[in-house]
């Protein structure tokens, strides 16, 4: 008798799931037909399918559930796509010596070509990407401090990079010339040679920095 009841419950759950799977898009109200235990089991099945599906089939599944997706889950899908497309471009460029085609990217990532097209066209305006750019900008000061450390130690390349960067920040690009062949820097007609830079004491180099910061 208990086996029969268990079979009836199982059959009802399967019927509910089948009715959900045939829907073009699933809403929160559609899921109300499931008990809490059934909902967890159903969503587990959805996750398994999402992991295994590729290309257009994966797109269709995401479209079917997009009305009940949280912002967090939507962000997860964007980051997943961005990471896989970025890694694929990097890997395939090294392998082929050229920019890969959309078809090659789709094959390598398991994403559909429409998804890749959409991501490449819109990623620069996505809030997640903009936040990522701000994180890189945030690290600029630390990198510049590291360059400055090498510069005051006599590294001419680091010094050139540092002065070039500071000049650009302060609008001195048009008046600043970096000549790597003759190893000198020219700022507003003043020529600073490699030998002079290497002889500068740390305090003197700091003064140069301050001048660039306060033109």
Backbone as JSON Lines, residues from 0, in Angstrom:
{"i":0,"aa":"X","n":[0.82,-1.2,0.0],"ca":[0.0,0.0,0.0],"c":[0.86,1.26,0.0]}
{"i":1,"aa":"X","n":[1.93,1.25,0.84],"ca":[2.83,2.4,0.93],"c":[3.56,2.62,-0.39]}
{"i":2,"aa":"X","n":[3.95,1.53,-1.07],"ca":[4.61,1.64,-2.36],"c":[3.69,2.28,-3.39]}
{"i":3,"aa":"X","n":[2.4,1.95,-3.32],"ca":[1.43,2.49,-4.26],"c":[1.27,3.99,-4.07]}
{"i":4,"aa":"X","n":[1.22,4.43,-2.78],"ca":[1.1,5.86,-2.49],"c":[2.34,6.62,-2.96]}
{"i":5,"aa":"X","n":[3.5,5.98,-2.73],"ca":[4.76,6.62,-3.15],"c":[4.8,6.78,-4.66]}
{"i":6,"aa":"X","n":[4.3,5.76,-5.37],"ca":[4.27,5.81,-6.83],"c":[3.31,6.89,-7.31]}
{"i":7,"aa":"X","n":[2.19,7.07,-6.62],"ca":[1.22,8.1,-6.99],"c":[1.81,9.49,-6.82]}
{"i":8,"aa":"X","n":[2.54,9.71,-5.7],"ca":[3.18,11.0,-5.46],"c":[4.23,11.28,-6.53]}
{"i":9,"aa":"X","n":[4.99,10.26,-6.86],"ca":[6.03,10.4,-7.87],"c":[5.41,10.75,-9.22]}
{"i":10,"aa":"X","n":[4.32,10.1,-9.56],"ca":[3.64,10.34,-10.82],"c":[3.09,11.75,-10.88]}
{"i":11,"aa":"X","n":[2.52,12.24,-9.79],"ca":[1.97,13.6,-9.75],"c":[3.09,14.63,-9.92]}
{"i":12,"aa":"X","n":[4.23,14.38,-9.28],"ca":[5.36,15.29,-9.4],"c":[5.87,15.32,-10.84]}
{"i":13,"aa":"X","n":[5.97,14.16,-11.46],"ca":[6.42,14.09,-12.85],"c":[5.46,14.84,-13.76]}
{"i":14,"aa":"X","n":[4.17,14.74,-13.48],"ca":[3.16,15.42,-14.28],"c":[3.32,16.94,-14.14]}
{"i":15,"aa":"X","n":[3.54,17.39,-12.9],"ca":[3.75,18.82,-12.65],"c":[4.98,19.33,-13.41]}
{"i":16,"aa":"X","n":[6.06,18.55,-13.34],"ca":[7.3,18.95,-14.02],"c":[7.1,19.03,-15.52]}
{"i":17,"aa":"X","n":[6.42,18.04,-16.06],"ca":[6.19,18.02,-17.51],"c":[5.39,19.24,-17.96]}
{"i":18,"aa":"X","n":[4.4,19.62,-17.14],"ca":[3.59,20.8,-17.46],"c":[4.42,22.08,-17.42]}
{"i":19,"aa":"X","n":[5.43,22.11,-16.55],"ca":[6.31,23.27,-16.46],"c":[7.27,23.32,-17.65]}
{"i":20,"aa":"X","n":[7.81,22.18,-18.01],"ca":[8.81,22.13,-19.08],"c":[8.24,22.53,-20.44]}
{"i":21,"aa":"X","n":[6.95,22.37,-20.63],"ca":[6.36,22.71,-21.93],"c":[6.04,24.2,-22.04]}
{"i":22,"aa":"X","n":[6.16,24.94,-20.93],"ca":[5.89,26.38,-20.96],"c":[7.0,27.12,-21.69]}
{"i":23,"aa":"X","n":[6.63,28.15,-22.43],"ca":[7.63,28.95,-23.16],"c":[8.5,29.72,-22.18]}
{"i":24,"aa":"X","n":[7.86,30.3,-21.17],"ca":[8.57,30.98,-20.09],"c":[7.88,30.66,-18.77]}
{"i":25,"aa":"X","n":[8.69,30.43,-17.75],"ca":[8.16,30.04,-16.45],"c":[8.18,31.23,-15.5]}
{"i":26,"aa":"X","n":[7.07,31.45,-14.8],"ca":[6.96,32.54,-13.84],"c":[6.94,31.98,-12.42]}
{"i":27,"aa":"X","n":[7.02,32.87,-11.44],"ca":[6.95,32.45,-10.04],"c":[5.59,31.8,-9.74]}
{"i":28,"aa":"X","n":[4.54,32.33,-10.38],"ca":[3.21,31.76,-10.17],"c":[3.12,30.34,-10.69]}
{"i":29,"aa":"X","n":[3.82,30.05,-11.78],"ca":[3.82,28.69,-12.33],"c":[4.43,27.7,-11.35]}
{"i":30,"aa":"X","n":[5.43,28.15,-10.6],"ca":[6.1,27.27,-9.64],"c":[5.29,27.02,-8.39]}
{"i":31,"aa":"X","n":[4.21,27.79,-8.2],"ca":[3.38,27.62,-7.0],"c":[2.69,26.27,-6.93]}
{"i":32,"aa":"X","n":[2.62,25.56,-8.07],"ca":[1.97,24.24,-8.08],"c":[2.84,23.2,-7.37]}
{"i":33,"aa":"X","n":[4.12,23.54,-7.16],"ca":[5.05,22.6,-6.52],"c":[5.12,22.83,-5.02]}
{"i":34,"aa":"X","n":[5.31,21.74,-4.28],"ca":[5.58,21.87,-2.85],"c":[7.03,22.34,-2.69]}
{"i":35,"aa":"X","n":[7.42,22.69,-1.48],"ca":[8.78,23.16,-1.24],"c":[9.81,22.09,-1.62]}
{"i":36,"aa":"X","n":[9.52,20.85,-1.26],"ca":[10.43,19.75,-1.58],"c":[10.48,19.53,-3.09]}
{"i":37,"aa":"X","n":[9.32,19.59,-3.75],"ca":[9.26,19.4,-5.2],"c":[9.99,20.53,-5.92]}
{"i":38,"aa":"X","n":[9.87,21.76,-5.41],"ca":[10.53,22.9,-6.06],"c":[12.05,22.75,-6.01]}
{"i":39,"aa":"X","n":[12.56,22.31,-4.87],"ca":[14.01,22.09,-4.74],"c":[14.49,21.02,-5.71]}
{"i":40,"aa":"X","n":[13.71,19.95,-5.81],"ca":[14.07,18.86,-6.72],"c":[14.03,19.33,-8.17]}
{"i":41,"aa":"X","n":[13.02,20.13,-8.49],"ca":[12.88,20.63,-9.87],"c":[14.04,21.56,-10.23]}
{"i":42,"aa":"X","n":[14.38,22.49,-9.34],"ca":[15.46,23.43,-9.6],"c":[16.81,22.72,-9.68]}
{"i":43,"aa":"X","n":[16.96,21.64,-8.94],"ca":[18.18,20.84,-9.04],"c":[18.3,20.23,-10.43]}
{"i":44,"aa":"X","n":[17.18,19.79,-10.94],"ca":[17.15,19.22,-12.3],"c":[17.48,20.3,-13.33]}
{"i":45,"aa":"X","n":[16.97,21.51,-13.11],"ca":[17.25,22.63,-14.01],"c":[18.75,22.93,-14.03]}
{"i":46,"aa":"X","n":[19.38,22.96,-12.85],"ca":[20.81,23.25,-12.75],"c":[21.65,22.2,-13.48]}
{"i":47,"aa":"X","n":[21.26,20.94,-13.36],"ca":[21.98,19.87,-14.04],"c":[21.9,20.07,-15.56]}
{"i":48,"aa":"X","n":[20.72,20.41,-16.04],"ca":[20.56,20.65,-17.48],"c":[21.4,21.84,-17.93]}
{"i":49,"aa":"X","n":[21.4,22.89,-17.1],"ca":[22.14,24.09,-17.45],"c":[23.63,23.82,-17.58]}
{"i":50,"aa":"X","n":[24.15,22.95,-16.74],"ca":[25.57,22.6,-16.78],"c":[25.91,21.8,-18.04]}
{"i":51,"aa":"X","n":[24.99,20.95,-18.45],"ca":[25.27,20.03,-19.55],"c":[24.92,20.58,-20.94]}
{"i":52,"aa":"X","n":[23.99,21.52,-20.99],"ca":[23.57,22.04,-22.3],"c":[24.58,23.03,-22.85]}
{"i":53,"aa":"X","n":[24.67,23.1,-24.18],"ca":[25.59,24.0,-24.87],"c":[24.83,24.79,-25.93]}
{"i":54,"aa":"X","n":[25.44,25.88,-26.37],"ca":[24.95,26.63,-27.51],"c":[23.51,27.09,-27.39]}
{"i":55,"aa":"X","n":[22.75,26.91,-28.48],"ca":[21.38,27.41,-28.55],"c":[20.46,26.74,-27.55]}
{"i":56,"aa":"X","n":[20.72,25.48,-27.21],"ca":[19.9,24.78,-26.22],"c":[20.05,25.44,-24.85]}
{"i":57,"aa":"X","n":[21.28,25.85,-24.53],"ca":[21.52,26.56,-23.26],"c":[20.82,27.91,-23.27]}
{"i":58,"aa":"X","n":[20.88,28.61,-24.4],"ca":[20.19,29.9,-24.52],"c":[18.69,29.74,-24.29]}
{"i":59,"aa":"X","n":[18.12,28.69,-24.86],"ca":[16.68,28.46,-24.75],"c":[16.28,28.2,-23.3]}
{"i":60,"aa":"X","n":[17.11,27.45,-22.59],"ca":[16.82,27.15,-21.18],"c":[16.87,28.43,-20.34]}
{"i":61,"aa":"X","n":[17.9,29.25,-20.57],"ca":[18.02,30.51,-19.82],"c":[16.83,31.41,-20.12]}
{"i":62,"aa":"X","n":[16.43,31.48,-21.4],"ca":[15.27,32.28,-21.8],"c":[14.01,31.8,-21.1]}
{"i":63,"aa":"X","n":[13.86,30.5,-20.97],"ca":[12.68,29.91,-20.36],"c":[12.54,30.32,-18.89]}
{"i":64,"aa":"X","n":[13.68,30.53,-18.22],"ca":[13.65,30.82,-16.79],"c":[14.03,32.26,-16.44]}
{"i":65,"aa":"X","n":[14.22,33.13,-17.44],"ca":[14.73,34.47,-17.17],"c":[13.78,35.32,-16.32]}
{"i":66,"aa":"X","n":[12.47,35.04,-16.37],"ca":[11.51,35.82,-15.6],"c":[11.61,35.57,-14.1]}
{"i":67,"aa":"X","n":[12.2,34.44,-13.71],"ca":[12.31,34.15,-12.28],"c":[13.76,34.22,-11.8]}
{"i":68,"aa":"X","n":[14.66,34.69,-12.67],"ca":[16.07,34.8,-12.29],"c":[16.28,36.02,-11.4]}
{"i":69,"aa":"X","n":[17.1,35.86,-10.4],"ca":[17.48,36.99,-9.55],"c":[18.58,37.79,-10.26]}
{"i":70,"aa":"X","n":[18.81,39.01,-9.81],"ca":[19.89,39.82,-10.37],"c":[21.24,39.14,-10.18]}
{"i":71,"aa":"X","n":[21.38,38.47,-9.05],"ca":[22.63,37.78,-8.75],"c":[22.89,36.67,-9.77]}
{"i":72,"aa":"X","n":[21.85,35.94,-10.13],"ca":[22.01,34.85,-11.1],"c":[22.29,35.41,-12.49]}
{"i":73,"aa":"X","n":[21.64,36.51,-12.84],"ca":[21.9,37.15,-14.13],"c":[23.35,37.61,-14.23]}
{"i":74,"aa":"X","n":[23.87,38.16,-13.12],"ca":[25.27,38.6,-13.08],"c":[26.2,37.4,-13.22]}
{"i":75,"aa":"X","n":[25.8,36.29,-12.62],"ca":[26.61,35.06,-12.7],"c":[26.73,34.6,-14.15]}
{"i":76,"aa":"X","n":[25.62,34.64,-14.89],"ca":[25.64,34.22,-16.29],"c":[26.53,35.16,-17.11]}
{"i":77,"aa":"X","n":[26.43,36.47,-16.84],"ca":[27.25,37.44,-17.58],"c":[28.74,37.19,-17.32]}
{"i":78,"aa":"X","n":[29.09,37.0,-16.05],"ca":[30.5,36.76,-15.69],"c":[31.0,35.44,-16.29]}
{"i":79,"aa":"X","n":[30.14,34.44,-16.31],"ca":[30.49,33.15,-16.92],"c":[30.81,33.34,-18.4]}
{"i":80,"aa":"X","n":[29.92,34.03,-19.11],"ca":[30.13,34.26,-20.54],"c":[31.39,35.09,-20.78]}
{"i":81,"aa":"X","n":[31.56,36.15,-20.0],"ca":[32.7,37.05,-20.19],"c":[34.03,36.32,-19.97]}
{"i":82,"aa":"X","n":[34.08,35.52,-18.92],"ca":[35.29,34.78,-18.6],"c":[35.64,33.79,-19.7]}
{"i":83,"aa":"X","n":[34.65,33.04,-20.17],"ca":[34.9,32.02,-21.19],"c":[35.26,32.64,-22.54]}
{"i":84,"aa":"X","n":[34.61,33.74,-22.9],"ca":[34.93,34.4,-24.18],"c":[36.33,35.0,-24.12]}
{"i":85,"aa":"X","n":[36.66,35.66,-23.02],"ca":[37.99,36.27,-22.86],"c":[39.09,35.22,-22.94]}
{"i":86,"aa":"X","n":[38.91,34.13,-22.2],"ca":[39.92,33.06,-22.21],"c":[40.04,32.41,-23.59]}
{"i":87,"aa":"X","n":[38.91,32.27,-24.27],"ca":[38.93,31.66,-25.61],"c":[39.69,32.54,-26.6]}
{"i":88,"aa":"X","n":[39.44,33.84,-26.56],"ca":[40.14,34.76,-27.47],"c":[41.64,34.7,-27.22]}
{"i":89,"aa":"X","n":[42.02,34.74,-25.95],"ca":[43.44,34.71,-25.59],"c":[44.09,33.4,-26.05]}
{"i":90,"aa":"X","n":[43.45,32.28,-25.77],"ca":[44.0,30.97,-26.12],"c":[44.1,30.78,-27.63]}
{"i":91,"aa":"X","n":[43.02,31.11,-28.34],"ca":[42.99,30.87,-29.79],"c":[43.89,31.83,-30.56]}
{"i":92,"aa":"X","n":[44.07,33.04,-30.05],"ca":[45.0,33.98,-30.7],"c":[46.43,33.45,-30.64]}
{"i":93,"aa":"X","n":[46.78,32.87,-29.49],"ca":[48.11,32.28,-29.36],"c":[48.26,31.05,-30.25]}
{"i":94,"aa":"X","n":[47.18,30.31,-30.38],"ca":[47.22,29.07,-31.17],"c":[47.22,29.34,-32.68]}
{"i":95,"aa":"X","n":[46.37,30.29,-33.13],"ca":[46.21,30.54,-34.55],"c":[47.05,31.72,-35.06]}
{"i":96,"aa":"X","n":[47.51,32.58,-34.14],"ca":[48.25,33.76,-34.55],"c":[47.37,34.82,-35.18]}
{"i":97,"aa":"X","n":[46.09,34.79,-34.89],"ca":[45.13,35.76,-35.43],"c":[43.91,35.81,-34.51]}
{"i":98,"aa":"X","n":[43.04,36.8,-34.79],"ca":[41.8,36.89,-34.02],"c":[40.86,35.76,-34.44]}
{"i":99,"aa":"X","n":[40.34,34.97,-33.51],"ca":[39.45,33.86,-33.86],"c":[38.09,34.35,-34.35]}
{"i":100,"aa":"X","n":[37.45,33.53,-35.15],"ca":[36.11,33.86,-35.66],"c":[35.07,33.55,-34.58]}
{"i":101,"aa":"X","n":[33.86,34.05,-34.81],"ca":[32.76,33.79,-33.86],"c":[32.44,32.29,-33.81]}
{"i":102,"aa":"X","n":[32.55,31.63,-34.94],"ca":[32.29,30.18,-34.99],"c":[33.31,29.44,-34.13]}
{"i":103,"aa":"X","n":[34.57,29.83,-34.22],"ca":[35.64,29.21,-33.43],"c":[35.45,29.48,-31.95]}
{"i":104,"aa":"X","n":[35.02,30.69,-31.62],"ca":[34.76,31.04,-30.22],"c":[33.6,30.21,-29.67]}
{"i":105,"aa":"X","n":[32.57,30.05,-30.48],"ca":[31.41,29.28,-30.06],"c":[31.8,27.82,-29.8]}
{"i":106,"aa":"X","n":[32.61,27.27,-30.69],"ca":[33.04,25.88,-30.53],"c":[33.91,25.7,-29.29]}
{"i":107,"aa":"X","n":[34.76,26.68,-29.03],"ca":[35.69,26.59,-27.9],"c":[34.99,26.8,-26.56]}
{"i":108,"aa":"X","n":[34.01,27.7,-26.52],"ca":[33.36,28.06,-25.25],"c":[32.13,27.23,-24.94]}
{"i":109,"aa":"X","n":[31.5,26.69,-25.99],"ca":[30.22,26.0,-25.77],"c":[29.06,26.97,-25.75]}
{"i":110,"aa":"X","n":[29.33,28.26,-25.96],"ca":[28.28,29.26,-26.04],"c":[27.79,29.36,-27.48]}
{"i":111,"aa":"X","n":[26.58,29.89,-27.64],"ca":[26.06,30.05,-28.99],"c":[26.66,31.29,-29.65]}
{"i":112,"aa":"X","n":[26.64,31.32,-30.97],"ca":[27.16,32.48,-31.68],"c":[26.35,33.75,-31.36]}
{"i":113,"aa":"X","n":[24.99,33.67,-31.29],"ca":[24.23,34.87,-30.92],"c":[24.62,35.41,-29.54]}
{"i":114,"aa":"X","n":[24.88,34.51,-28.59],"ca":[25.28,34.95,-27.26],"c":[26.63,35.67,-27.32]}
{"i":115,"aa":"X","n":[27.56,35.12,-28.09],"ca":[28.89,35.74,-28.23],"c":[28.78,37.09,-28.92]}
{"i":116,"aa":"X","n":[27.98,37.17,-29.99],"ca":[27.78,38.44,-30.7],"c":[27.22,39.5,-29.76]}
{"i":117,"aa":"X","n":[26.2,39.13,-29.01],"ca":[25.54,40.07,-28.1],"c":[26.51,40.53,-27.01]}
{"i":118,"aa":"X","n":[27.29,39.61,-26.47],"ca":[28.21,39.95,-25.39],"c":[29.29,40.9,-25.89]}
{"i":119,"aa":"X","n":[29.86,40.62,-27.06],"ca":[30.93,41.46,-27.6],"c":[30.44,42.87,-27.94]}
{"i":120,"aa":"X","n":[29.18,42.99,-28.34],"ca":[28.63,44.3,-28.71],"c":[28.26,45.12,-27.48]}
{"i":121,"aa":"X","n":[27.88,44.46,-26.4],"ca":[27.3,45.19,-25.26],"c":[28.14,45.18,-23.99]}
{"i":122,"aa":"X","n":[29.25,44.42,-23.95],"ca":[29.94,44.25,-22.67],"c":[30.49,45.55,-22.1]}
{"i":123,"aa":"X","n":[30.89,46.52,-22.95],"ca":[31.5,47.75,-22.44],"c":[30.52,48.62,-21.68]}
{"i":124,"aa":"X","n":[29.22,48.41,-21.87],"ca":[28.22,49.21,-21.16],"c":[27.63,48.46,-19.96]}
{"i":125,"aa":"X","n":[28.09,47.23,-19.74],"ca":[27.56,46.45,-18.63],"c":[28.13,46.95,-17.31]}
{"i":126,"aa":"X","n":[27.3,47.13,-16.28],"ca":[27.77,47.63,-14.97],"c":[28.88,46.77,-14.36]}
{"i":127,"aa":"X","n":[28.85,45.47,-14.61],"ca":[29.88,44.58,-14.06],"c":[31.23,44.9,-14.69]}
{"i":128,"aa":"X","n":[31.23,45.13,-16.02],"ca":[32.48,45.48,-16.71],"c":[32.99,46.83,-16.24]}
{"i":129,"aa":"X","n":[32.1,47.8,-16.1],"ca":[32.5,49.14,-15.65],"c":[33.11,49.08,-14.26]}
{"i":130,"aa":"X","n":[32.56,48.22,-13.41],"ca":[33.12,48.06,-12.07],"c":[34.5,47.42,-12.14]}
{"i":131,"aa":"X","n":[34.68,46.48,-13.06],"ca":[35.98,45.82,-13.25],"c":[37.04,46.84,-13.68]}
{"i":132,"aa":"X","n":[36.65,47.75,-14.58],"ca":[37.57,48.79,-15.04],"c":[37.98,49.69,-13.88]}
{"i":133,"aa":"X","n":[37.02,50.03,-13.03],"ca":[37.32,50.87,-11.86],"c":[38.29,50.16,-10.92]}
{"i":134,"aa":"X","n":[38.18,48.85,-10.81],"ca":[39.11,48.1,-9.96],"c":[40.54,48.2,-10.49]}
{"i":135,"aa":"X","n":[40.69,48.14,-11.81],"ca":[42.03,48.3,-12.4],"c":[42.55,49.71,-12.16]}
{"i":136,"aa":"X","n":[41.68,50.71,-12.3],"ca":[42.1,52.08,-12.04],"c":[42.53,52.24,-10.59]}
{"i":137,"aa":"X","n":[41.85,51.57,-9.7],"ca":[42.15,51.64,-8.27],"c":[43.58,51.17,-7.99]}
{"i":138,"aa":"X","n":[44.06,50.22,-8.8],"ca":[45.4,49.66,-8.59],"c":[46.5,50.5,-9.22]}
{"i":139,"aa":"X","n":[46.13,51.56,-9.97],"ca":[47.12,52.38,-10.66],"c":[48.14,52.96,-9.7]}
{"i":140,"aa":"X","n":[47.68,53.5,-8.57],"ca":[48.58,54.14,-7.61],"c":[49.63,53.16,-7.08]}
{"i":141,"aa":"X","n":[49.22,51.94,-6.83],"ca":[50.16,50.94,-6.32],"c":[51.21,50.59,-7.36]}
{"i":142,"aa":"X","n":[50.77,50.43,-8.61],"ca":[51.71,50.12,-9.69],"c":[52.67,51.28,-9.91]}
{"i":143,"aa":"X","n":[52.14,52.51,-9.87],"ca":[52.98,53.68,-10.07],"c":[54.01,53.83,-8.95]}
{"i":144,"aa":"X","n":[53.61,53.5,-7.73],"ca":[54.54,53.56,-6.61],"c":[55.68,52.56,-6.8]}
{"i":145,"aa":"X","n":[55.36,51.41,-7.36],"ca":[56.38,50.4,-7.63],"c":[57.34,50.88,-8.71]}
{"i":146,"aa":"X","n":[56.8,51.51,-9.75],"ca":[57.63,52.07,-10.81],"c":[58.55,53.14,-10.24]}
{"i":147,"aa":"X","n":[58.03,53.98,-9.36],"ca":[58.83,55.05,-8.73],"c":[59.98,54.46,-7.93]}
{"i":148,"aa":"X","n":[59.73,53.35,-7.25],"ca":[60.78,52.7,-6.46],"c":[61.95,52.28,-7.35]}
{"i":149,"aa":"X","n":[61.64,51.71,-8.5],"ca":[62.69,51.32,-9.44],"c":[63.38,52.56,-10.03]}
{"i":150,"aa":"X","n":[62.6,53.61,-10.27],"ca":[63.15,54.82,-10.87],"c":[64.2,55.46,-9.97]}
{"i":151,"aa":"X","n":[63.91,55.6,-8.68],"ca":[64.87,56.24,-7.76],"c":[66.08,55.35,-7.51]}
{"i":152,"aa":"X","n":[65.98,54.09,-7.9],"ca":[67.12,53.17,-7.75],"c":[68.03,53.22,-8.98]}
{"i":153,"aa":"X","n":[67.67,54.06,-9.97],"ca":[68.53,54.23,-11.14],"c":[68.08,53.5,-12.38]}
{"i":154,"aa":"X","n":[66.88,52.91,-12.36],"ca":[66.37,52.2,-13.54],"c":[65.85,53.23,-14.54]}
{"i":155,"aa":"X","n":[66.58,53.44,-15.64],"ca":[66.23,54.48,-16.59],"c":[64.89,54.22,-17.26]}
{"i":156,"aa":"X","n":[64.57,52.95,-17.53],"ca":[63.29,52.63,-18.16],"c":[62.13,52.96,-17.24]}
{"i":157,"aa":"X","n":[62.31,52.63,-15.94],"ca":[61.27,52.94,-14.97],"c":[61.11,54.45,-14.83]}
{"i":158,"aa":"X","n":[62.24,55.15,-14.85],"ca":[62.22,56.61,-14.73],"c":[61.49,57.22,-15.93]}
{"i":159,"aa":"X","n":[61.82,56.72,-17.11],"ca":[61.18,57.22,-18.33],"c":[59.67,56.97,-18.29]}
{"i":160,"aa":"X","n":[59.29,55.78,-17.87],"ca":[57.88,55.44,-17.79],"c":[57.16,56.31,-16.77]}
{"i":161,"aa":"X","n":[57.81,56.51,-15.64],"ca":[57.21,57.31,-14.57],"c":[57.0,58.76,-15.02]}
{"i":162,"aa":"X","n":[58.04,59.38,-15.59],"ca":[57.94,60.77,-16.03],"c":[56.95,60.91,-17.18]}
{"i":163,"aa":"X","n":[56.92,59.91,-18.05],"ca":[55.98,59.93,-19.17],"c":[54.55,59.87,-18.67]}
{"i":164,"aa":"X","n":[54.31,59.0,-17.7],"ca":[52.97,58.85,-17.14],"c":[52.53,60.14,-16.45]}
{"i":165,"aa":"X","n":[53.43,60.7,-15.61],"ca":[53.09,61.92,-14.88],"c":[52.88,63.08,-15.85]}
{"i":166,"aa":"X","n":[53.68,63.12,-16.92],"ca":[53.51,64.17,-17.92],"c":[52.16,64.08,-18.6]}
{"i":167,"aa":"X","n":[51.74,62.87,-18.93],"ca":[50.43,62.66,-19.56],"c":[49.31,63.07,-18.64]}
{"i":168,"aa":"X","n":[49.46,62.77,-17.35],"ca":[48.43,63.11,-16.37],"c":[48.24,64.62,-16.27]}
{"i":169,"aa":"X","n":[49.33,65.35,-16.47],"ca":[49.29,66.8,-16.28],"c":[49.25,67.58,-17.6]}
{"i":170,"aa":"X","n":[48.93,66.88,-18.69],"ca":[48.76,67.55,-19.97],"c":[50.05,68.03,-20.6]}
{"i":171,"aa":"X","n":[51.17,67.37,-20.3],"ca":[52.45,67.79,-20.85],"c":[52.89,66.95,-22.04]}
{"i":172,"aa":"X","n":[51.99,66.1,-22.52],"ca":[52.36,65.17,-23.58],"c":[52.94,65.88,-24.8]}
{"i":173,"aa":"X","n":[52.34,67.01,-25.17],"ca":[52.78,67.7,-26.37],"c":[54.16,68.32,-26.23]}
{"i":174,"aa":"X","n":[54.59,68.59,-25.02],"ca":[55.87,69.23,-24.8],"c":[56.94,68.29,-24.27]}
{"i":175,"aa":"X","n":[56.6,67.01,-24.17],"ca":[57.53,66.05,-23.59],"c":[57.99,65.07,-24.65]}
{"i":176,"aa":"X","n":[59.3,64.92,-24.81],"ca":[59.85,64.0,-25.8],"c":[60.69,62.96,-25.1]}
{"i":177,"aa":"X","n":[60.42,61.68,-25.4],"ca":[61.2,60.59,-24.85],"c":[62.0,59.98,-25.98]}
{"i":178,"aa":"X","n":[63.32,60.07,-25.92],"ca":[64.18,59.54,-26.98],"c":[64.94,58.35,-26.4]}
{"i":179,"aa":"X","n":[64.51,57.14,-26.8],"ca":[65.13,55.95,-26.23],"c":[66.46,55.64,-26.89]}
{"i":180,"aa":"X","n":[66.63,56.07,-28.14],"ca":[67.89,55.77,-28.83],"c":[69.05,56.55,-28.22]}
{"i":181,"aa":"X","n":[68.81,57.85,-27.94],"ca":[69.88,58.68,-27.38],"c":[69.82,58.78,-25.85]}
{"i":182,"aa":"X","n":[68.82,58.1,-25.26],"ca":[68.69,58.03,-23.81],"c":[68.61,59.41,-23.16]}
{"i":183,"aa":"X","n":[67.64,60.21,-23.61],"ca":[67.4,61.47,-22.92],"c":[65.92,61.78,-22.94]}
{"i":184,"aa":"X","n":[65.52,62.63,-22.0],"ca":[64.14,63.09,-21.9],"c":[64.15,64.59,-22.08]}
{"i":185,"aa":"X","n":[63.25,65.11,-22.9],"ca":[63.19,66.55,-23.14],"c":[61.82,67.07,-22.72]}
{"i":186,"aa":"X","n":[61.83,68.03,-21.8],"ca":[60.59,68.61,-21.29],"c":[60.66,70.12,-21.47]}
{"i":187,"aa":"X","n":[59.77,70.65,-22.35],"ca":[59.75,72.09,-22.6],"c":[61.13,72.65,-22.95]}
{"i":188,"aa":"X","n":[61.88,71.94,-23.79],"ca":[63.18,72.4,-24.24],"c":[64.33,72.05,-23.32]}
{"i":189,"aa":"X","n":[64.03,71.56,-22.13],"ca":[65.07,71.17,-21.18],"c":[65.41,69.7,-21.41]}
{"i":190,"aa":"X","n":[66.67,69.4,-21.68],"ca":[67.1,68.03,-21.95],"c":[67.7,67.42,-20.69]}
{"i":191,"aa":"X","n":[67.17,66.24,-20.32],"ca":[67.68,65.5,-19.16],"c":[68.23,64.19,-19.68]}
{"i":192,"aa":"X","n":[69.53,63.97,-19.51],"ca":[70.16,62.76,-20.03],"c":[70.01,61.61,-19.04]}
{"i":193,"aa":"X","n":[70.28,60.4,-19.55],"ca":[70.25,59.22,-18.7],"c":[71.25,59.35,-17.56]}
{"i":194,"aa":"X","n":[72.42,59.87,-17.88],"ca":[73.46,60.01,-16.86],"c":[73.02,60.94,-15.74]}
{"i":195,"aa":"X","n":[72.36,62.05,-16.12],"ca":[71.89,63.0,-15.13],"c":[70.8,62.39,-14.24]}
{"i":196,"aa":"X","n":[69.91,61.64,-14.88],"ca":[68.81,61.02,-14.12],"c":[69.35,60.01,-13.13]}
{"i":197,"aa":"X","n":[70.32,59.21,-13.57],"ca":[70.88,58.17,-12.7],"c":[71.63,58.77,-11.52]}
{"i":198,"aa":"X","n":[72.1,60.03,-11.67],"ca":[72.82,60.67,-10.58],"c":[71.91,61.4,-9.61]}
{"i":199,"aa":"X","n":[70.62,61.53,-9.98],"ca":[69.69,62.23,-9.11],"c":[69.49,61.49,-7.79]}
{"i":200,"aa":"X","n":[69.5,62.25,-6.71],"ca":[69.18,61.67,-5.41],"c":[67.67,61.49,-5.33]}
{"i":201,"aa":"X","n":[67.21,60.57,-4.47],"ca":[65.77,60.35,-4.33],"c":[64.99,61.64,-4.08]}
{"i":202,"aa":"X","n":[65.55,62.54,-3.26],"ca":[64.85,63.79,-2.95],"c":[64.67,64.64,-4.21]}
{"i":203,"aa":"X","n":[65.71,64.64,-5.08],"ca":[65.63,65.42,-6.3],"c":[64.56,64.86,-7.25]}
{"i":204,"aa":"X","n":[64.5,63.52,-7.31],"ca":[63.51,62.9,-8.18],"c":[62.1,63.18,-7.67]}
{"i":205,"aa":"X","n":[61.96,63.23,-6.36],"ca":[60.66,63.57,-5.77],"c":[60.27,64.99,-6.16]}
{"i":206,"aa":"X","n":[61.27,65.91,-6.2],"ca":[61.0,67.28,-6.61],"c":[60.5,67.34,-8.05]}
{"i":207,"aa":"X","n":[61.11,66.48,-8.91],"ca":[60.65,66.41,-10.29],"c":[59.19,65.96,-10.34]}
{"i":208,"aa":"X","n":[58.89,64.98,-9.5],"ca":[57.51,64.48,-9.44],"c":[56.55,65.6,-9.04]}
{"i":209,"aa":"X","n":[56.94,66.38,-8.03],"ca":[56.08,67.46,-7.57],"c":[55.87,68.53,-8.63]}
{"i":210,"aa":"X","n":[56.92,68.81,-9.4],"ca":[56.79,69.77,-10.48],"c":[55.79,69.29,-11.54]}
{"i":211,"aa":"X","n":[55.84,67.98,-11.81],"ca":[54.91,67.43,-12.8],"c":[53.48,67.42,-12.26]}
{"i":212,"aa":"X","n":[53.36,67.21,-10.95],"ca":[52.04,67.2,-10.33],"c":[51.42,68.58,-10.24]}
{"i":213,"aa":"X","n":[52.28,69.62,-10.21],"ca":[51.81,70.99,-10.04],"c":[52.41,71.89,-11.11]}
{"i":214,"aa":"X","n":[52.01,71.7,-12.34],"ca":[52.58,72.48,-13.44],"c":[52.21,73.95,-13.34]}
